[in-house]
Amino acid sequence: MRSLNRWLFVIALVLANIVVLAQTQRGGTGGIIHGIVQSGGTPLPGVTLTATNTDTNEKFTTST
């Protein structure tokens, strides 16, 4: 009986770890920004683009 209880305890721990790991391994956040800034499809010189992560309020800036 003691051996059965030990195995049930081990199985419960493994299942609990699987649940915790499954929650932390959710898909990553990401996105795509695309578009045309002028009809020729060429970038405008000196333009700055800022994208903001709405969850963390972190800003990512790039320029042409």
C-alpha positions as CSV (number, residue, x, y, z in Angstrom):
1,M,0.0,0.0,0.0
2,R,2.9,2.3,0.8
3,S,4.3,1.8,-2.7
4,L,1.0,2.6,-4.3
5,N,0.7,5.8,-2.3
6,R,4.2,6.8,-3.4
7,W,3.5,6.2,-7.0
8,L,0.2,8.2,-6.8
9,F,2.1,11.0,-5.2
10,V,4.8,11.0,-8.0
11,I,2.1,10.9,-10.7
12,A,0.3,13.8,-9.1
13,L,3.6,15.8,-9.0
14,V,4.3,15.1,-12.6
15,L,0.8,16.1,-13.7
16,A,1.1,19.3,-11.7
17,N,4.4,20.2,-13.3
18,I,2.9,19.5,-16.8
19,V,0.1,21.9,-16.1
20,V,2.4,24.6,-14.8
21,L,4.8,24.2,-17.8
22,A,1.9,24.2,-20.3
23,Q,0.8,27.6,-19.0
24,T,4.3,29.1,-19.2
25,Q,4.9,27.8,-22.7
26,R,2.0,29.7,-24.4
27,G,2.6,31.1,-27.8
28,G,4.9,34.1,-27.9
29,T,3.6,37.5,-28.7
30,G,4.4,39.0,-32.1
31,G,3.1,41.0,-34.9
32,I,3.7,42.3,-38.4
33,I,3.8,45.8,-39.6
34,H,3.5,46.3,-43.3
35,G,2.3,48.9,-45.7
36,I,3.3,51.3,-48.5
37,V,4.5,54.7,-47.6
38,Q,4.3,56.1,-51.2
39,S,3.1,54.8,-54.5
40,G,6.5,53.9,-55.8
41,G,7.1,51.5,-53.0
42,T,10.3,53.2,-51.9
43,P,10.8,54.3,-48.3
44,L,10.7,58.0,-47.5
45,P,14.0,59.3,-46.2
46,G,14.2,60.4,-42.5
47,V,10.9,58.8,-41.4
48,T,10.7,57.4,-37.9
49,L,8.4,54.6,-37.0
50,T,7.5,53.8,-33.3
51,A,5.7,50.6,-32.4
52,T,4.4,50.2,-28.8
53,N,3.7,47.0,-27.0
54,T,0.4,47.7,-25.4
55,D,0.9,45.0,-22.7
56,T,4.3,46.4,-21.4
57,N,4.2,49.9,-22.9
58,E,7.7,49.2,-24.3
59,K,8.5,51.2,-27.4
60,F,10.4,50.1,-30.4
61,T,11.7,52.7,-32.8
62,T,13.3,52.6,-36.2
63,S,14.0,55.0,-39.0
64,T,14.7,55.0,-42.7
